[in-house]
């Protein structure tokens, strides 16, 4: 049995589970027998791993996807109830809590996100308390069917995390209300919210056979969450080393994070160069990074796990190597563009996402509009608009990455895509078979027929067209259809990268792409531009989120129809509460939301920013990105990006054993201007920790890596996110009044957090 795990299909970058299985015509019985044998062997292998009876080589993770078997258990108890009173009570409760909180803080000066891990920990406590205190005999058996189990817990998290966001459509609806005097009625607004999300669920349903079921699509970001679920529910709580490690690290991080986040902010970014010279803007731009839009953070070191995050612990090694290569290009490109004064770079801040006039002041975008539309005469008066050079560079590298994604995915994953596409042929009689031990266990549950998703997609498309027309968006029906087709295509491409290697940095670049193509299709229409971005980016994001949830359900053996139901419930609850809270807040605080600075309690900064982006792309797009525009290379980079993977593909053909198949040009290019926004002191610790975990520990200490690496990741994030949530209310102003820690050397409010010169305003 030492090679039991290798009875799984051989899944390299050019070979597909599906491609093998589709050729086995007329051999269904043999396949079933083979899959059953494989599942049994994997169970025996896992038991040996769990009992520490396996060798070091058996623990060692050679291929990235092997973590799905060596870290996670295929264990299932089909008789465990998943839809119970506790599921609905806790699930709906946390869905309402998350949706209301997310919407309130969309209109707050202090942004607050309700994380999935935060909800996981809280719901675990609530579920176990209910199991202990509720009656469980006789007619109360349905209310309390026994110990709080893993299926209930996963169902609760899928429902509540789906609801616990401020949906993208809310941004569009609130901007129309605040800035364009177009208040949508409740039915139209809620269906806009629901329809834009259901489109993504329809995409996910069509793609799940290829991107959820196979072992190769292991969704790295889901491994840590699934591992925590299994540890909390399958391990003995009193004696399990994994559980003790989780709660120990969780508690340590809960206490530690108070220091860098509030008491000693210098620890968010320690830069020797800035400590030596906090007056030089060159030092700030290159070595600083502790404050927003400060600098690139070269050689800076953060001790704040809230910034670092656990991605470096669970992202596969080659993903991190490609990211690191792109980051090193960032240092060269951003410095070259700015200090080479390309696009008048030195006339504007080193890092900024604003749009500027020729004199360096912020561009008066609202003065461009007449009746909500671009006015050429006013543009002549205001003159041309400019980006900061590093922001323009980011737009270029993002488009290069987007173009490269098309070539990269279709070349390296065509053997997976081809048999999947064949299943949509009505004359194709060969079903797509999947050989995966987790999926083998899922066969005892009723699957979701594909026609459900076709029907869902048709209904969502009808809702989108109806609400788009009813909202007077200015986006023609044909443009909406084109955007949805592009969104479905990009969902396939990006979800493939997310599922197979864990690449997730595409949301902001994709949003800019949809704004750009909408500007070409419907020029001069800011509201149409918002709707174009909404129906492009949001369904794609929802598609990938649902695929991830379906994979989580497969790992934890939640019946697919329950996963689907929880997603829909979370969407509906979230949409209704998002809308109710939005209307309540806007009606009561309109003046504060429209003012630039807002008040201590309320701010329209997010809506203002969204409207500004819509005006800049919808109004200024052709002038800035047209053939005579300053940034005409931005759209051209899409076409150039298509050819970027070709040299590495050619090199792979010439030297097939040199490792060129691991070079991912979409990832390298996306990260080639990654540091042009935000706080950047976490980059170097992320690099070092990632290499330490995914290379040193994985290869030298495979037993520890398999058993504890992913639990450690969940614990670090869990403790951090819970205390961050509390600090937001207690001291950072989420409850209305901020309470800053007294100023001292490690908390100097006149400088950046890392004691560099303050960022350009």
N, C-alpha and C positions, 0 to 999 in steps of 0.2 A: 504493500500500500504506500510505499514511499513516493511513488509517482502518481498517486491517485488524482491529485489536482490536475495533472497534465492529461487526464482523459477528457478535459474540456477542449473545445475546438481550438486550434492554433490560430490566434487572432493577431496577425501582424498588420501593418498599415496597408498592405495590398491584398489582403485576403479577408473574406467575409464569411461569417457564420451562415448568412442567408444564401450566399452563392453556392456553398456546398449543399445545403439542404434542398434547394430548389431543384437540383438535378436528380434527386432521389424519387423519381416518379413511381407510383404504385407500390411504395414500400412503407406505407404508414405504420403498419404493425411493427416492422423492424425498428423504425425510428422511435416509436413509443417505448419499445423494450430497451433500446440503447439509452434513451434519455432517462428511463427509470433506473437503469444500472448506474449511469453517471451520477444521478442524484444520490443514490445509496452510497456510492464510493466517496462522494464529497462529504456526506454526513459522517462517515467513519473517519475521514481525514480530519474534519473539524473537531471531532471528539478527541482525537489524538493531540491536536493543537491545544485544545482547552485543558487537557490533562497533563500538559508539558511532557508528552511522550514522543513528540516529533523531534527530528534533528534540526540543527541550525539551518541547513540547506532547505529543509521543508518550510521553515518559517520565512525564509528570505523571499522578499518580493522582487522578482526579476522584471516582469512586465507590469506597467502601471495598473492595468485592469485587474491584476491578481488580488488587489486589496479587497475586491468585492467578495472573494471567497476566503481569503486568509484572515481578514480583519472582521468581516461580518459573518454571522451564522445564517444558514438556510433554515433554521428551526421554524416550525409553524405548529400552531394548535388550532386547527380549523373550527373547533367547537367554541372557541372563545367568542363572546358576543362583541360586536363592534358598534352596533347602533343601540344605545341604551339611553335611559333617562339622563345618566351622567354625561354621556356624549353631547346630548342636546343642551342640557343645562349649562355645563361648563363651556361648551363650544360656542353657543349663542351668547353667553355672558361675556366671554373674552372677545368674541367678534364685535359685539357692541362697544365694549371698552376700547378696543384697538381702533375701530373706525371713528368713534367720536373723538378720541384723543388725537389721532392723526389729523383729522380735519380741523380741530381747534388750533393745533400747532402749525398748520399751514398758514394761519393768519396771526401767528405770534412772532415777536422779535426773535425769540429763541426757538430754533427748529428742534423738533424731537421726533425720533423714529422709534416705533415699537417693533423690536427685533423678534425673529422667530424663536431664538434661543431663550430670550426673556420670557416669552409666552410658554415655552416648553417647561421651564423650571417652575413657573407659577402654577400652571395647570397640573403638573405632577403633584405639587403640594395639595392643591384643591381637590383633585381626584382622590387622593389617598385619605384626606380628611373626610370626604363624603362616604368613602367605603367604610370608614371606622364608625361614623356617627349615625348614618341612616339605617333604619330597620331593614332587615334582609330576609324575613321569613314570610311565608304565606303570600298574600296579595302584594306585599312590598318587594317581592323578589325581582320584579322588573326594575324597580327604582334602584335597588342595590343588589346586583346579581353576583356579588362576591368581590374579591380583590380587584382594585383598579388595574386594568390590563393594558398591554401594549397597543392593541388594536383601537381601543377607546382613545388612548392618548394620542396616537397618530392622527386619528380622525379629527379630534379636537384641534390639533395644531394646523392641519390642512385647512380646516374651516376658518379658524381665527386669524391665521397669517394671511389668508386671502383677503379678509375683510379689513385688516389692520393697516391700511394705507389710505392716503388721499389720492384717489384715482386721477390719472392724467386728464380725463374729461372734465373734472372739477375745475382745473386750471382754465380750460377754455370757457366753461360756463360762467365762472366768476369774472373773467376778463371781459366777456361780452356784457355782463351786468354792470360792472364798474366803469368801463371805459367806452362802451359803444351803445349804451342806453338800450340794450336788447335783453330784457329779462325773460328767459325761457320759462314756460309754464312747467309745473311739477312733473307731469307725465312725460313731456318731451325731454326734460333734463334727466330724469331717472332712466328712461330708455336709452338715452345717449350714453350714459354711464354703463348700463348693462350691455348694450349692443357692442360697444367698443371692446369690452372684455370677452364677450362670448365669441367674437371673431377669432381671438387667440386660442380659445379652447377648441374651436373647430379645427384650426390648424394643427393643434397638438394631437387631437384624436386621429387625424390622418397620418401623422408622422410617427406615432408611438410604436408601430411594429418595427420600424427601423431604429428608432432612437431611445427606446425604453427597454425593450425586451432582451436584446443581446447582451452578453457579458462585456463585449468591447465598449459598449456605451455605459460606462460605470458611474458617470456623473460625480467627479471627485468632491465637489462641495457638499454632496449629500451623504458621503461616507461617514463623516464625523457625526452628523445628526443621527443617522441610523444606528451608529455604534453606541451613542449615548442612550437612545431608546432601548436597545437590547441590554445594555449594562444595567440600567435602572430597573428593568422588568424581569430579566432572566437571571441575573446574578443574585446570590444570597447577600442581602443588604448588610448583614453584620460581619461577614467574613470575606467578601469579595475585595480583592486588592484594587480592581478597576474602580469600584464604587467609592472606596475609601480615598483613592487618589483623586477622583473627581471632586468630592466634597472638600478635601483638604486644599487642593489648588484653587477651587472656587472661593473658599473662605479667605485664603491669602490674597487673591486678586481683589476681592471685595474690599479688603482693608487697604491694600497697597495703592489702588487707583485714586484714593482720596488725595494722596500726596502730589503726583504729577498733575492731576486735573485741577486742583484747587490751591493747595498749600505751596507747592514748589513747581510752578509752571515751566521753569527753566529745564526741568527734566524731560519735557516734551521734545526738546531738541537741544542737545549739547554740541556746540560747535567751537572747537579750540580757536579757530580763526576769528570768529566773532567776539569771543571773549578777549582776544588780544587787540582787536580793533573794531569798535562798534560805531565808527563814524564813516567808514568807507562804504560807498554804495556798491563798488565792485565786489568787495567781500560779501556784502549782503546778497547781491544777485547770484553769486556763484555758490557761496557756502551757507547762506542763511536759508531758512525754510520753516521756522517754528511758528510763523503766523501766516494767515491766508494771503496768497499772492505775494509772498516775500521774496523767495528765491528757489534755487534748484536743490539746495541741501547737500551739496557735494561733501562727503566725509562727515556729515552730521550724524548724531546718534540719538535716537529717542528711547526713553525708558517708559513710555506710555503705551500700554497694550491696546488702548482704545484707538490709537493711530496705527499700530503695527498690524493687529488682527491675526487670525489663525490661518489665513490663506497660505502663508509660507510653510505651515506644517502639513497641509493636506494637498496642496497643488503638486502635480507630478513634476519630477525633476526637470524634464525637458521643457515643460511650460515655463518654469522659472528661469531656466537658462536663456530661452528666447526672450523673455521679458527683460532679463538683465542686459542682454546684448542691445536691445532697443533702448534701454535706459542710458547706457554708455553713449549711444548715438545722440541721445537727448542733450547731454552735456555739451557735446561738440556743436550740434546744430543750433541750439538756442543761443549759445554764446556767440557763434559765428554770425547769426542773423542780426542779433542786437548790436554787437560791437562793430560789425561790418556795415551798420546803418542801412540795411536793406529795408525797403518800403518805409523810409524815413523813421526807422525804429527808435532813434534816440529822441524824437519829438514826443514820444508817448511813453507811458510806464513800461517797465520791463515785463511785467505780468499783469494782465487785466483782460476781462471779458467784455468790457464796455466798448462802445463805438465813439470815435473822436472826430472832431472837426479839424480842419487844417491847422488851426492855431493851438491845438493840443487840449482844448476844452472838450468836455463831453458833448456829443452831438445831440441837438434838440430834436429827437425823433418824432415826438408828437406834433411838432410844427410842420412836419411833412404832409400831414393828412388833411384832406377836405372831405367831410362826410364819411370818415373812416377809410378813405382810399388815398393812394399815393397821388400827390399833386406835382406834376413836372415843374410848374411855375415856382412853387415854393422850394423845390429842390435847387433850382437855379439860384435862388436867393441864399440858401443855406450853404451851398457848395458841396464838394465831394466829402465822403465819409471814409474813415480809416479804422483799421483794427490795430491793436498792439501787434508788433511783429511776431511775437511768440504765439499769440492766439491764431494769427494767420497761418503760421507754420503748423500748428496743431490741426487746423482744418485740412491742410494739404496732406499731412501724414495719415490722417484718418481716412481720407478718400483713397490714398494709395493702399491702405490696408483693406478697405472695402473692395477695391478692384482685385487685389491679390487674393482675397478670400474666395472669390468665384473660381479662379484657376486652381488654387490650392485644394479646395474641397472636392471639386469635380475630378481632379487628377488622382489624389491620394485616396479618395473614398468612393470612386466610381463603382468599384466592385460591390460596395454596399448599397449604393443608390440604385443601380441598374435593376437588380432583382426586385427591389422594393417597388420601383415604378411599374414593373411588369404586373404587379398584383392589381393595378388599377385598370388593366386591360380586361374588358368583360368576357373576352374569349379565352383568357388565360385560365386553365383548369388546375394549375399547380399552385397550391397554397404556399405562402411564405412560412417556412418552418424555422424555429429558433431553438438552439441548443444552449440552454443556460440553466444551472441548477436552481437559481432563485425563481425563474419563470416556471420551471417544472413544478415547483410547489404551488404556484398560482393557478395551475390548471384545474384544481378542485373547485375553483370559484367561477361563477358565471362571468364571462367576458362581456365587454361592451361591443355590440355589433358596429361595424364601420358605418352603417347607414344612419345610426344615431348621430354621428358627427357630421355626416353630409347634411342631415336635416337641421342640426344645430347651426351649421355654417350658412345654410340657405336662409334660416330665420334671422340670424345675426346680420347677414348682408341686407335683407329687406329692412330691418330696423335701422341699419346704418344709413341706407339711402333715404328712408322716410325722415329720420331725425335730422340728417344733413340738409334736406330740403326745408323741413319745418323750422329749422333754426336760422334760415336765411344766411347760410355760411358763405355763399358766393363760390363754393367749390362745385363745379359741374359734376353730373352723375358719372360721366365717362372718366373724369380725372380721379374721382374716388375709386372707380373700378380698377384703373391702372395702378393706383397706389396700393390697393389691397392685393393685387397680383404680385407686385414687387415685394410687398410685405411677406406674403406666403413664401416666395422664393428665398428671401433673406432669412426667414425663420428656419428653413431647411439648412441653409449654409451655417448660420451662427449657432444653431442648436447642435449641429454636428460637432463643431469645435468645442462647445460647452460640454457635450456628453462624453467626448472621447479624450479630451485633454484638459478641460476645465477653464478654457478661455472665456471670460465674461465681460471684458472691458469694451463693450460695443454700444451701450445704450446712448451715450451722449453723441458719439460720432454718427450713429444711425439717425438720431433726431435731426442733426444738422443736415444729413443727406436728404431726408424727406422734406425739410424746409426748403432746401435748394431746388429739388426737382419740382416742388409745388410752385415755387417762385417762377420757374420757367413755364409751367403749364398755365398758371393763373397769375400773371404779373400785376403788381400794384394792389393786391388784396390781402392785407394783414390777417383778417378773420379767416379767409380761405386758407391762408398759410398755416394758421393754428390747427384747423381741421385736417389739413393734409398731414401735418406732423402727428396729430392724434391718431388718425387711422392708419398711419404707417408704422410708427414706433410702438404704440401701446399694444396693439394685437400681437406684435412680435415678442414684446416683453412678457405678455400674458401667456403666450404659447410656450415659451421657454420655462416660465414658472410652473405651468401645469405639467409639462413633461418631467420637470424635476420632482414635482409632487407624486406623479405616477411612479417614478422610479423609487422614491421613498416608500410608497405604498408597496411596491414589489419587494423591496428589501425587508420590510416589516410585515409582509403578508397581509396587508389590508385589502379586502376584496375590491376589485377595480370599480364596481358600481357604487361602492361606498365612497371611494375617493372622488369619483365624478360628482356624486350628490353633495359631498362636503364642499367641493369647489363652487358648485352652483349656489348653494346656500350662503356661503361666505360672500360671494359676489353680490347677491341680491341684498343681503343684510348691509353690507358695506356701502352699496350704492344708495340705498334709501337713507341711511344715517349720514353719509357724506353730504347728500343734498340738503337734508333737514338742517344740519349744523351750518352748512354754508349760507343758506338763506337767513337763518337766525342771526349769524354773526354779521353778515353784510347789512341787513336791515337795521341792526342796532349800532353799527360802527362805521357807516359808509364814509364819513368825513375823515376819520382816522386812517382808514384803509387807502383813501385817495391821496392823503398827504405824503410827502416824500419821506419824512422822518417817522411818521406814525406816532404812537404814544407808548407809554411804559408797558401797556397791556396788549396792544394790538398793532399790527404792522401789515401793510399790503406789499411788502418787499417781494414776496414770491410771485404774486400776480403782476406787479410792476415789471419784474424781470422777464416773465413769460410774455407779456405784452410787448416789451422792448425787443425781444428776439423776433417776435412775429413781425413787428414793423421793420426791423433791420433786414430780415430776409424777404418778407412779402413786399415791402416798399422799396428797399434799396438793393435787393438781390441783383437785378439786371445791371444796375449802374456799377455795383462793386465787383460782380463776377462775370459780366459780359465780356465780349471779345476785346473791348477797349477799357475795361475796368482794371483797377490796380491789381486785383486778385484774380485775374482771369485764369491763372494756373490752377486754382483750387478745383474747378470742375474737370479740367484736363487731367488732373492727377488720377481721377477715376479710371480713365483709359490707360494711363501709364501703369497703374497698379496691376492691371490684368497681366502684364508681361513680367512683373518683378519675380514671380516664382520660377520662371523658365530657366534661368542659369543654374539654379540648384537642382531642378529636375534633370537638366542635361548632365550635370556633374554626377547625379545619382546613377544615371545610365552608364556613364563612363567608369565610375568607381563605386559599384553597388555596396561595397562593404565599408565605405568610409564614413557612413553615418549621416549622409545628406538628407535622408528621409526624415530626420529629426529636426531639420531646419524649417521653421514655420515663418514665412515672410509676412503673413497677416499680423502675427503677434509682434514680430520685430518692428514692423512699420507703425503699428498702433502705439507702441511704447516709445517711438522715436521722437515724440514731443510730449510725452506723458506728464512731464513735470511743469507744464505751462500753466497750471492752475492748482490752487489749494495749498495745503501743508505738505512738506516734502521731507521732513526729518526722519520719517519711518523707512525710507528706501534702503539704506545701508543695513540696519538691523534685520530687515526682511530678507535681504539677500543672504546675509550670513546665517541666520536661523534656518532659512530654507535649504541651503546647501548642507548645513549640519544635520538637519532632520532627514531630508530626502536622499542624501548621499551617504554621509558618514554613519548615522545611526542605522539607516535601512540596510546598508551593506555590512557593517561591522557588528551591529547588535540587532539582528533580525527578530529575535524573540521579543525583545523589549519594544521594538518598533511596531510589530504586529499587534501586540497586546495593549500597548499604552499610548502610542503616539496620537491616535485620533481622539481618545478620551481626554488626553492632555489638552488638545486643541479646543475641545468643547468646554472644558473647565476654565481655561484662560479667558475664552470669550464670554462664558456664562457669568462668572464673577464680575468681569468688567462691565458687561451690559446692565446687570442689575444695579450696581452702584452708580453707574452713569445715569440711569433713569432716576434714581433717588436724588443724586446731586443736581440734576436739572431742575427738580422742584424745590429742593432745599436751599440751594445757593446760587444757581445760575439764572434765576429770573423766570423760570417756567411758570411759577405760581404768581408772578406779578412783580416782585421786588427782588433784584439780585443782591447778594451779600458777598462782596469781594473779600478775599482774604487780605489782611493788612499788608500794605506795600512794604517790601524789603528787597534785598539784593536779588533773591531768586524769584521775585515777583514784581519786576520794575515795569510799571505801566507806561513809562515814557519811551520804552524800547520795545522791540519785538520780543516774543516769548523766549527766544534763544539769545537775547541781549545783542542782536544785530541792530543796525539802524532800522527805524520803522519803515514799512513798505511805502511805496509811492501811493498817494491818495488818488 
